[in-house]
Amino acid sequence: MAQALACVSAHELGIMSAKPSSNPDPAFEAIDPWRSEHLTIRRRNLPHFDVPGATYFVTFRAKAELSPAARDLVFATICACDQRIIDLEAAVVMADHLHLIFRLIHPYQLSQALQRIKGRSAHQINQLRNSRGSVWSDESFDHIIRHAQELEEKLEYVRQNPVSRGFVECPDDYRWLVIKRITG
C-alpha cells in the first residue's frame, strides 16, 4: 500500500546507512523558537510551539497496541500528508507509539498537522477494529530541532528505534520506517 504513495519505507528504498550524513539537510533551518517573532505557544499539559520554517520532532502514543494492519494505515496516513501539509524527513510507526520529523507546509500549524494525522489514522483504525473511541493519547510531545547536529541525532534515534525495541536487527528491515534523506 505505501509504495503507491509519495513515501515508502527505507526497506523498500534501500537507502539507509549506519553512518550519519556529512552534509546538512538543505531544507533544514536552524531556529531558536525563543528568538522568533512568529512564535506561538499553545498549552495543554505540555507547551506546544509553532514557528514557521521549524523542523519538528514529534512523538505520540497509542492507547492500545497497533496491529501490523493498523501500523500500515498509520504509515499510509503519514505518507499521504507528506508534501501536502508536512515536509516529512523521517517517520517510524511502532506498536505503541510513533516518531515523526517534519516541517510544516504553509499555512498549516502544528496542531492542524497532528490533528490530520491522528484523526484520519484513528478513523481508519477504528474501522479496521470495528470499534469507536480515541486511538491516540490526547497529548503529543513535540520539540523544535534547533541545530543540524540535533537533527542528525533525532534522525538516528528514529532510525534505531525498531532495533532498540528488538523488532529487527537492522533498521532497513523494519517495514514502518522511512528516512527520506540518504545518509552515509
DODO-589845 format. One record per residue (C-alpha): residue number from 1; x, y, z. Coordinates in Angstrom, 3 decimals, decimal comma. Layout:
+-----+----------+----------+----------+
! num !       c1 !       c2 !       c3 !
+-----+----------+----------+----------+
! NUM !        X !        Y !        Z !
...
+-----+----------+----------+----------+
***
This chain:
+-----+----------+----------+----------+
! num !       c1 !       c2 !       c3 !
+-----+----------+----------+----------+
!   1 !    0,000 !    0,000 !    0,000 !
!   2 !    2,747 !    2,505 !    0,928 !
!   3 !    4,567 !    2,037 !   -2,377 !
!   4 !    1,752 !    3,786 !   -4,249 !
!   5 !    2,288 !    6,887 !   -2,085 !
!   6 !    4,949 !    9,573 !   -2,118 !
!   7 !    6,971 !    7,992 !    0,665 !
!   8 !    7,976 !    4,400 !    1,010 !
!   9 !    9,764 !    2,539 !    3,758 !
!  10 !   13,524 !    2,531 !    3,992 !
!  11 !   13,459 !   -1,194 !    3,356 !
!  12 !   11,677 !   -0,617 !    0,046 !
!  13 !   14,073 !    2,165 !   -0,958 !
!  14 !   17,238 !    0,550 !    0,323 !
!  15 !   18,691 !    3,958 !    1,263 !
!  16 !   19,718 !    3,530 !    4,873 !
!  17 !   23,248 !    3,507 !    6,218 !
!  18 !   24,726 !    3,288 !    9,694 !
!  19 !   26,781 !    6,434 !    9,054 !
!  20 !   25,286 !    9,867 !    9,724 !
!  21 !   25,238 !   12,273 !    6,813 !
!  22 !   28,186 !   14,611 !    6,476 !
!  23 !   26,055 !   17,103 !    4,534 !
!  24 !   23,413 !   19,050 !    6,438 !
!  25 !   19,880 !   18,874 !    5,099 !
!  26 !   19,430 !   21,719 !    2,597 !
!  27 !   15,819 !   22,262 !    3,744 !
!  28 !   16,766 !   22,377 !    7,426 !
!  29 !   16,834 !   25,806 !    9,021 !
!  30 !   18,301 !   26,226 !   12,492 !
!  31 !   15,674 !   28,029 !   14,555 !
!  32 !   15,699 !   29,216 !   18,144 !
!  33 !   11,966 !   29,396 !   18,893 !
!  34 !   12,509 !   31,904 !   21,705 !
!  35 !   14,044 !   34,379 !   19,248 !
!  36 !   11,354 !   34,043 !   16,589 !
!  37 !    8,975 !   36,963 !   16,228 !
!  38 !    6,423 !   34,454 !   14,888 !
!  39 !    6,464 !   32,135 !   17,924 !
!  40 !    3,015 !   30,944 !   19,006 !
!  41 !    2,676 !   28,855 !   22,164 !
!  42 !   -0,301 !   26,628 !   22,878 !
!  43 !   -0,624 !   24,698 !   26,099 !
!  44 !   -2,450 !   21,687 !   27,401 !
!  45 !   -0,283 !   19,818 !   29,893 !
!  46 !    2,786 !   20,421 !   27,729 !
!  47 !    3,682 !   23,569 !   25,803 !
!  48 !    3,425 !   23,326 !   22,005 !
!  49 !    5,406 !   25,826 !   19,927 !
!  50 !    4,512 !   26,915 !   16,407 !
!  51 !    7,281 !   28,613 !   14,451 !
!  52 !    7,158 !   28,922 !   10,649 !
!  53 !   10,026 !   27,042 !    8,992 !
!  54 !   10,854 !   24,972 !   12,084 !
!  55 !   11,713 !   21,288 !   11,902 !
!  56 !    9,771 !   19,292 !   14,488 !
!  57 !   10,464 !   16,029 !   16,284 !
!  58 !    7,065 !   14,682 !   17,389 !
!  59 !    6,073 !   11,617 !   19,397 !
!  60 !    2,630 !   10,354 !   20,241 !
!  61 !    1,442 !    7,184 !   21,887 !
!  62 !   -1,300 !    4,729 !   21,033 !
!  63 !   -3,775 !    3,844 !   23,778 !
!  64 !   -3,639 !    0,170 !   22,737 !
!  65 !   -1,116 !   -1,824 !   20,734 !
!  66 !   -1,312 !   -1,291 !   16,985 !
!  67 !   -1,560 !   -4,425 !   14,854 !
!  68 !    0,541 !   -4,681 !   11,683 !
!  69 !   -2,548 !   -3,728 !    9,645 !
!  70 !   -3,128 !   -0,689 !   11,872 !
!  71 !    0,535 !    0,330 !   11,503 !
!  72 !    0,085 !    0,080 !    7,721 !
!  73 !   -2,831 !    2,521 !    7,966 !
!  74 !   -0,898 !    4,970 !   10,133 !
!  75 !    2,132 !    4,804 !    7,843 !
!  76 !   -0,068 !    5,411 !    4,793 !
!  77 !   -1,756 !    8,381 !    6,515 !
!  78 !    1,610 !    9,955 !    7,288 !
!  79 !    2,773 !    9,418 !    3,713 !
!  80 !   -0,457 !   10,909 !    2,359 !
!  81 !    0,230 !   14,084 !    4,372 !
!  82 !    3,783 !   14,367 !    3,022 !
!  83 !    4,118 !   17,270 !    0,584 !
!  84 !    0,540 !   18,349 !    1,333 !
!  85 !    0,660 !   19,596 !    4,920 !
!  86 !    4,117 !   18,450 !    6,051 !
!  87 !    7,545 !   18,040 !    4,509 !
!  88 !    8,454 !   14,685 !    6,036 !
!  89 !   12,057 !   13,907 !    6,951 !
!  90 !   11,512 !   10,678 !    8,892 !
!  91 !    8,826 !    8,549 !   10,483 !
!  92 !    8,656 !    5,312 !   12,399 !
!  93 !    5,424 !    3,642 !   13,483 !
!  94 !    5,930 !    1,283 !   16,398 !
!  95 !    3,367 !   -0,971 !   18,072 !
!  96 !    2,612 !    1,570 !   20,822 !
!  97 !    3,926 !    4,931 !   19,571 !
!  98 !    5,338 !    6,805 !   16,618 !
!  99 !    8,013 !    9,382 !   15,935 !
! 100 !    7,962 !   11,977 !   13,161 !
! 101 !   10,460 !   14,543 !   11,940 !
! 102 !    8,988 !   17,132 !    9,606 !
! 103 !    8,500 !   20,757 !    8,637 !
! 104 !    5,063 !   22,286 !    8,216 !
! 105 !    3,925 !   23,449 !    4,813 !
! 106 !    2,402 !   26,947 !    4,875 !
! 107 !   -0,304 !   27,774 !    6,009 !
! 108 !   -0,633 !   24,747 !    8,307 !
! 109 !    0,095 !   24,892 !   12,010 !
! 110 !    1,425 !   22,071 !   14,157 !
! 111 !   -1,935 !   21,370 !   15,789 !
! 112 !   -3,611 !   21,070 !   12,368 !
! 113 !   -0,992 !   18,640 !   11,040 !
! 114 !   -1,160 !   16,426 !   14,126 !
! 115 !   -4,962 !   16,538 !   14,144 !
! 116 !   -4,985 !   15,414 !   10,499 !
! 117 !   -2,571 !   12,526 !   11,103 !
! 118 !   -4,117 !   11,404 !   14,380 !
! 119 !   -7,728 !   11,934 !   13,285 !
! 120 !   -7,531 !   10,188 !    9,927 !
! 121 !   -5,483 !    7,277 !   11,188 !
! 122 !   -7,763 !    6,845 !   14,228 !
! 123 !  -10,844 !    6,789 !   11,993 !
! 124 !   -9,277 !    4,142 !    9,763 !
! 125 !   -8,043 !    2,061 !   12,710 !
! 126 !  -11,488 !    2,170 !   14,310 !
! 127 !  -12,983 !    0,939 !   11,030 !
! 128 !  -10,393 !   -1,847 !   10,915 !
! 129 !  -11,101 !   -2,839 !   14,534 !
! 130 !  -14,851 !   -2,295 !   14,204 !
! 131 !  -14,632 !   -0,060 !   17,254 !
! 132 !  -15,124 !    3,529 !   18,373 !
! 133 !  -13,241 !    5,980 !   20,504 !
! 134 !   -9,808 !    7,502 !   20,687 !
! 135 !   -6,810 !    5,569 !   19,424 !
! 136 !   -4,121 !    8,049 !   20,423 !
! 137 !   -3,222 !    9,643 !   23,746 !
! 138 !   -4,640 !   13,144 !   23,919 !
! 139 !   -1,338 !   14,947 !   24,027 !
! 140 !    1,765 !   14,592 !   21,921 !
! 141 !    5,338 !   15,543 !   22,649 !
! 142 !    6,771 !   17,974 !   20,127 !
! 143 !   10,162 !   19,598 !   20,035 !
! 144 !   11,672 !   22,120 !   17,634 !
! 145 !   15,022 !   20,876 !   16,370 !
! 146 !   17,407 !   23,761 !   16,885 !
! 147 !   20,612 !   22,796 !   15,026 !
! 148 !   21,983 !   20,388 !   12,401 !
! 149 !   23,689 !   18,100 !   14,931 !
! 150 !   20,417 !   17,690 !   16,810 !
! 151 !   18,674 !   16,837 !   13,522 !
! 152 !   21,258 !   14,106 !   12,876 !
! 153 !   20,780 !   12,768 !   16,432 !
! 154 !   16,987 !   12,669 !   16,090 !
! 155 !   17,178 !   11,003 !   12,655 !
! 156 !   19,437 !    8,309 !   14,084 !
! 157 !   17,132 !    7,880 !   17,096 !
! 158 !   14,135 !    7,353 !   14,795 !
! 159 !   16,167 !    5,015 !   12,594 !
! 160 !   17,349 !    2,886 !   15,519 !
! 161 !   14,008 !    2,771 !   17,379 !
! 162 !   12,886 !   -0,589 !   15,884 !
! 163 !   16,336 !   -2,062 !   16,610 !
! 164 !   16,454 !   -0,849 !   20,225 !
! 165 !   12,965 !   -2,260 !   20,798 !
! 166 !   14,087 !   -5,647 !   19,459 !
! 167 !   11,778 !   -5,759 !   16,410 !
! 168 !   14,614 !   -6,086 !   13,879 !
! 169 !   18,379 !   -6,365 !   13,846 !
! 170 !   18,785 !   -3,864 !   11,008 !
! 171 !   16,672 !   -0,707 !   10,545 !
! 172 !   16,413 !   -1,459 !    6,811 !
! 173 !   14,255 !   -4,467 !    7,667 !
! 174 !   11,575 !   -2,524 !    9,549 !
! 175 !    8,501 !   -2,061 !    7,406 !
! 176 !    7,134 !    1,092 !    9,057 !
! 177 !   10,251 !    3,277 !    8,879 !
! 178 !   11,058 !    5,991 !    6,379 !
! 179 !   14,078 !    8,284 !    6,348 !
! 180 !   13,798 !   10,437 !    3,263 !
! 181 !   17,366 !   11,707 !    3,279 !
! 182 !   20,082 !    9,447 !    2,033 !
! 183 !   22,582 !    9,021 !    4,847 !
! 184 !   26,100 !    7,678 !    4,656 !
+-----+----------+----------+----------+
***
